[in-house]
């Protein structure tokens, strides 16, 4: 795991705990997509990227 990925995962944990949400794999994956991409993501973009991550 590289430093950037570790930083994103730390930020995700902080956000979920701050909002008193369970830390689930699906929430982590969606938040990781938003934090790793500079621009906005459409619903279709999220579905495509999630489908790719499941096949890898």
C-alpha positions as CSV (number, residue, x, y, z in Angstrom):
1,X,0.0,0.0,0.0
2,X,1.4,3.4,-1.0
3,X,1.4,6.5,1.2
4,X,-1.4,8.1,-0.7
5,X,-3.7,5.1,-0.3
6,X,-2.9,4.9,3.4
7,X,-3.7,8.6,3.8
8,X,-7.1,8.1,2.0
9,X,-8.0,5.1,4.2
10,X,-7.1,7.1,7.3
11,X,-9.3,10.0,6.2
12,X,-12.2,7.6,5.4
13,X,-12.0,6.0,8.9
14,X,-12.0,9.5,10.5
15,X,-15.0,10.7,8.4
16,X,-17.1,7.6,9.2
17,X,-16.3,7.6,12.9
18,X,-17.0,11.4,13.1
19,X,-20.4,10.9,11.6
20,X,-21.0,7.8,13.8
21,X,-21.4,5.5,10.8
22,X,-20.3,1.9,10.7
23,X,-17.1,1.3,8.8
24,X,-18.3,-1.1,6.1
25,X,-16.4,-2.2,3.0
26,X,-19.0,-0.7,0.7
27,X,-18.8,2.8,2.4
28,X,-15.0,2.6,2.3
29,X,-15.0,1.8,-1.5
30,X,-17.4,4.6,-2.4
31,X,-15.6,7.2,-0.2
32,X,-12.2,6.0,-1.7
33,X,-13.6,6.7,-5.2
34,X,-14.5,10.2,-4.3
35,X,-11.3,11.0,-2.5
36,X,-9.0,9.5,-5.1
37,X,-10.7,11.4,-8.0
38,X,-10.1,15.1,-8.5
39,X,-13.4,15.8,-10.3
40,X,-17.0,15.0,-9.8
41,X,-18.3,11.5,-10.3
42,X,-21.7,10.6,-11.8
43,X,-23.7,7.7,-10.7
44,X,-22.6,5.9,-13.9
45,X,-19.0,6.6,-13.1
46,X,-19.3,5.1,-9.7
47,X,-21.0,2.0,-11.1
48,X,-18.3,1.5,-13.7
49,X,-15.4,2.0,-11.3
50,X,-17.0,-0.3,-8.7
51,X,-17.5,-3.0,-11.4
52,X,-13.9,-2.7,-12.4
53,X,-12.6,-3.0,-8.8
54,X,-14.7,-6.2,-8.4
55,X,-13.1,-7.8,-11.4
56,X,-9.5,-6.9,-10.4
